[in-house]
């Protein structure tokens, strides 16, 4: 069982977020076409963006958000990961 957990975590690690830092728009590349739920939180912990699906690429627009750190939470049936991004 432990081997499977490691494989699932590696699949989530294949997801990339760029650019970082971001001015207005960043992209999430999902090469494994996982069914993802995407949650973006501002530095006050407020949910500012939600999307989901099994696309190869998601676009997140933060143009209406203040500068600072944001957290991107990616959730799939394989687990979840959280990444920090900086909005300039």
C-alpha positions in Angstrom: 0.0 0.0 0.0 2.7 2.5 0.8 4.1 2.2 -2.7 0.9 3.3 -4.2 0.7 6.4 -2.0 4.2 7.4 -3.3 3.1 7.0 -6.9 0.0 9.1 -6.3 2.1 11.9 -4.7 4.4 11.8 -7.7 1.5 12.3 -10.1 0.5 15.4 -8.2 4.1 16.6 -8.3 3.9 16.7 -12.2 1.5 19.6 -12.0 3.2 22.9 -12.7 2.2 26.5 -12.0 3.7 29.4 -14.0 4.7 32.1 -14.0 5.6 32.7 -10.4 5.7 35.5 -9.5 2.6 36.5 -11.5 1.4 39.9 -12.6 -2.2 39.0 -13.5 -2.7 35.5 -15.0 -1.0 32.2 -14.3 -1.5 28.8 -15.7 -1.7 25.3 -14.1 -0.4 22.5 -16.3 -2.0 19.2 -15.6 -0.1 16.7 -17.8 -1.8 13.6 -16.3 -5.3 15.1 -17.0 -6.2 14.5 -13.4 -9.7 15.6 -12.3 -8.6 18.6 -10.2 -10.4 21.0 -8.0 -8.4 24.3 -7.8 -8.8 26.7 -4.9 -6.9 30.0 -4.6 -6.7 31.9 -1.3 -5.4 35.4 -0.8 -3.1 36.4 2.1 -6.1 36.9 4.4 -7.2 33.3 3.8 -10.2 34.3 1.7 -11.2 32.1 -1.2 -10.7 34.2 -4.4 -10.9 31.6 -7.2 -12.4 28.1 -7.8 -12.3 25.8 -10.8 -12.4 22.1 -11.5 -12.1 19.7 -14.3 -9.7 17.3 -16.1 -8.2 19.7 -18.6 -4.5 19.7 -19.4 -4.3 23.5 -18.6 -6.2 25.8 -16.3 -5.9 29.6 -16.4 -6.2 31.7 -13.2 -6.8 35.4 -13.4 -5.7 37.4 -10.4 -5.9 40.8 -12.0 -8.5 41.9 -9.5 -6.5 40.8 -6.5 -4.0 42.7 -4.4 -0.3 42.1 -4.5 1.1 39.5 -2.1 1.3 35.8 -1.4 -1.6 33.5 -2.5 -2.0 29.8 -1.9 -3.0 27.5 -4.6 -4.6 24.3 -3.3 -5.0 21.4 -5.9 -7.2 18.5 -4.9 -7.7 15.2 -6.7 -8.7 11.7 -5.8 -5.0 11.1 -5.5 -4.5 13.6 -2.7 -3.8 17.3 -2.5 -0.9 19.7 -2.7 -0.6 23.4 -1.9 1.7 25.8 -3.6 2.6 29.4 -2.9 2.5 32.1 -5.6 3.4 35.7 -5.4 1.1 38.3 -7.1 3.0 41.4 -8.1 
